[in-house]
Amino acid sequence: MARQTDWTKLAGKRVELRKGGQVVRTGFVKDVLDSADVLWLEPERFRQRTLIDKSMGFTIRPMQDPSLN
């Protein structure tokens, strides 16, 4: 899937968080700030909820829902 530059469309979706072309983690986007440059990534497994800012250099890619295949 292509990277998502408009983070406002990511709320409620499962995504991959990437940096340098490598997947750092996956999770669900809980919320996106109105400015669309910060989002909350909900925990998956034993990780904590994380605040992600575009200035951190991450790429966000929505993950395809396997139930749609």
VENGI-V123138 format. One record per residue. RES is the residue in one small letter. PHI is phi in radians with two decimals (NA if undefined). PSI is psi as a letter, one per 20 degrees, with the letter a starting at -180 (999 if undefined). OMEGA is omega in whole degrees, 0 to 359 (999 if undefined). Layout:
BEGIN
res | phi | psi | omega
RES | PHI | PSI | OMEGA
RES | PHI | PSI | OMEGA
END
This chain:
BEGIN
res | phi | psi | omega
m | NA | q | 180
a | -1.35 | q | 178
r | -1.19 | q | 182
q | -1.88 | o | 179
t | -1.65 | h | 177
d | -1.67 | n | 185
w | -1.18 | i | 181
t | -1.08 | h | 182
k | -1.47 | i | 186
l | -1.65 | i | 182
a | -0.98 | p | 179
g | 1.48 | j | 182
k | -1.83 | q | 174
r | -1.48 | p | 186
v | -2.37 | r | 169
e | -1.83 | p | 175
l | -1.79 | p | 184
r | -2.14 | q | 173
k | -2.58 | p | 181
g | 1.10 | k | 179
g | 1.43 | i | 181
q | -1.88 | q | 176
v | -1.27 | p | 179
v | -1.56 | g | 177
r | -2.96 | r | 175
t | -2.19 | r | 179
g | 3.05 | a | 179
f | -1.83 | p | 178
v | -1.40 | o | 181
k | -1.34 | g | 185
d | -2.77 | q | 177
v | -2.22 | p | 178
l | -1.12 | q | 180
d | -0.98 | h | 180
s | -1.27 | i | 178
a | 1.12 | k | 178
d | -2.04 | j | 179
v | -2.47 | p | 176
l | -2.46 | r | 174
w | -1.77 | p | 177
l | -1.78 | o | 182
e | -1.19 | q | 181
p | -1.17 | q | 174
e | -2.31 | p | 185
r | 1.15 | c | 185
f | -1.79 | j | 181
r | -1.49 | r | 179
q | -1.67 | q | 174
r | -1.08 | q | 186
t | -2.28 | p | 174
l | -1.55 | p | 182
i | -2.01 | p | 179
d | -1.98 | p | 180
k | -0.98 | h | 182
s | -1.17 | i | 179
m | -1.35 | i | 176
g | 1.50 | j | 179
f | -1.46 | q | 171
t | -1.94 | p | 180
i | -1.96 | p | 177
r | -2.21 | p | 176
p | -1.12 | q | 178
m | -1.69 | q | 180
q | -1.25 | p | 179
d | -1.33 | o | 182
p | -1.11 | h | 179
s | -1.25 | i | 180
l | -1.51 | i | 181
n | -1.48 | 999 | 999
END
